[in-house]
């Protein structure tokens, strides 16, 4: 996950853009920080999805094959 300082900076730039205009340097910084944040969220979501096991009412594993293969590939790396 992103550091608190980076998240605070994203929020600071966002607030500033609502009140006034960002400089070109600030716009670039904001873009980089947002991309880093989105990448972090996607990575976290992917890891969460790979930890899911789906079980039906009878206790049978019904996890989709595609998800099972992704889990196996992650274990190999």
C-alpha angles and dihedrals in degrees: 000000000000120000119259090245092058093047090049089051092050089053092045092053091046092053092046092051090055092053102035143350123292120230118244089255091052091048090053091047091049091050093050093047093048092050090049090049093049091048090052092050092048092050091050092048092049091051090049092050091049090056094056122107117189117214127182127222091275094054095255118144106245098169109150113260092236090058092046090053091049090052091050092049091050091053091053092057 
